[in-house]
Amino acid sequence: MNKKRPKRDDDREERITMEIIVDAYNESEVWTGWYCYLENTLAFPFEAECVKSRKMSPLKTGERVTVVGMLDDDEGDGLGEMMVEAKWRDCTMGIPLAQIKGIGVDEKTAEAIADWHYWVAQGRQF
């Protein structure tokens, strides 16, 4: 199934290039730029809803979680994804940020999540 990439968003591209991955020269540095941006911008904890079921995650579309932080970079690096730590049912687990959307989050948190979703939808990865 081939998804069409979203239309280029020049403002978002500028923010990603000049604020998130500025001075990043390899995949590891790009990953670190994204990790730091998300860790410093997302207002934890926040409620989120699964927007897409994935094989790597037990969440089903529409289920809710409480996102409590970024997954420790030692565990998330190498997956090619930004992972967040979330409380779901009776456990705490890592889930891909691309799998969720914030519910009732502040403007900066919503923008940061949208930035990551845009990056992924553009077919970029580490």
C-alpha positions as CSV (number, residue, x, y, z in Angstrom):
1,M,0.0,0.0,0.0
2,N,1.6,3.2,-1.2
3,K,0.6,6.4,0.7
4,K,0.8,9.7,-1.0
5,R,3.2,12.1,0.8
6,P,1.7,15.2,2.2
7,K,2.2,18.5,0.4
8,R,5.5,20.2,1.3
9,D,5.1,22.6,4.2
10,D,7.8,25.3,3.8
11,D,7.4,26.6,7.4
12,R,7.7,23.2,8.9
13,E,10.7,22.3,6.6
14,E,12.4,25.5,7.8
15,R,11.8,24.7,11.5
16,I,13.0,21.1,11.1
17,T,16.1,22.2,9.1
18,M,17.1,25.3,11.2
19,E,16.0,24.2,14.7
20,I,15.7,20.4,15.0
21,I,18.4,19.0,12.8
22,V,20.7,22.0,12.4
23,D,24.4,21.0,12.2
24,A,23.5,17.3,11.9
25,Y,25.9,15.6,9.5
26,N,24.9,11.9,9.9
27,E,21.9,9.8,10.9
28,S,23.0,9.6,14.5
29,E,23.2,13.3,14.8
30,V,19.8,13.7,13.1
31,W,18.3,11.2,15.6
32,T,19.9,13.1,18.5
33,G,18.5,16.4,17.2
34,W,15.0,15.0,17.0
35,Y,15.3,13.3,20.4
36,C,16.4,16.5,22.1
37,Y,13.8,18.6,20.4
38,L,11.0,16.3,21.4
39,E,12.2,15.8,24.9
40,N,12.5,19.5,25.4
41,T,9.2,20.5,23.7
42,L,6.7,17.8,24.6
43,A,4.8,18.7,27.8
44,F,4.8,15.4,29.7
45,P,2.7,13.8,30.9
46,F,-0.1,14.0,28.2
47,E,-3.0,12.0,27.0
48,A,-2.7,10.5,23.6
49,E,-4.8,8.3,21.2
50,C,-3.6,5.6,18.9
51,V,-4.1,6.7,15.3
52,K,-2.7,3.7,13.6
53,S,-2.3,0.0,14.6
54,R,1.2,-1.4,14.1
55,K,2.6,-4.9,14.3
56,M,5.4,-3.7,16.8
57,S,2.8,-2.3,19.2
58,P,-0.2,-3.9,21.0
59,L,-2.2,-0.6,20.7
60,K,-5.3,-0.6,18.5
61,T,-6.6,2.5,16.7
62,G,-8.6,4.6,19.2
63,E,-7.0,3.3,22.4
64,R,-5.7,5.9,24.8
65,V,-2.5,6.1,26.7
66,T,-0.7,8.5,29.0
67,V,2.7,9.5,27.6
68,V,5.1,10.1,30.4
69,G,8.4,10.8,28.6
70,M,10.7,9.9,25.8
71,L,11.9,6.3,25.8
72,D,15.5,6.3,27.1
73,D,17.7,6.9,24.1
74,D,19.7,3.8,24.7
75,E,16.5,1.8,24.1
76,G,15.1,3.8,21.2
77,D,18.1,4.5,19.1
78,G,18.6,2.0,16.3
79,L,14.9,1.5,15.8
80,G,14.8,4.3,13.3
81,E,11.8,5.7,15.3
82,M,11.2,8.2,18.0
83,M,9.7,6.2,20.9
84,V,7.8,7.5,23.9
85,E,7.2,5.9,27.2
86,A,3.5,5.4,27.8
87,K,1.3,4.0,30.5
88,W,-1.4,1.7,29.1
89,R,-3.6,-0.6,31.1
90,D,-1.4,-2.0,33.8
91,C,2.0,-1.5,32.2
92,T,4.5,1.1,31.0
93,M,5.9,0.5,27.6
94,G,7.6,2.2,24.6
95,I,5.5,3.1,21.6
96,P,6.3,4.9,18.4
97,L,5.5,8.6,18.5
98,A,4.2,8.2,14.9
99,Q,1.5,5.9,16.2
100,I,-0.3,8.5,18.4
101,K,-1.8,12.0,18.5
102,G,-2.0,14.2,21.6
103,I,-5.4,14.9,23.2
104,G,-5.9,18.3,24.7
105,V,-2.2,19.1,24.6
106,D,-0.6,22.6,24.5
107,E,0.2,24.2,21.2
108,K,4.0,23.4,21.3
109,T,3.3,19.7,22.1
110,A,0.8,19.5,19.2
111,E,3.3,21.2,16.9
112,A,6.2,18.9,17.9
113,I,4.0,15.7,17.4
114,A,2.9,17.1,14.0
115,D,6.5,17.9,13.0
116,W,7.4,14.2,13.7
117,H,4.4,12.9,11.8
118,Y,5.2,15.1,8.9
119,W,8.9,13.9,8.9
120,V,7.7,10.3,8.8
121,A,5.0,10.9,6.2
122,Q,7.7,12.5,3.9
123,G,9.4,9.1,3.9
124,R,12.4,10.3,6.0
125,Q,14.1,8.0,8.4
126,F,17.4,7.4,10.2
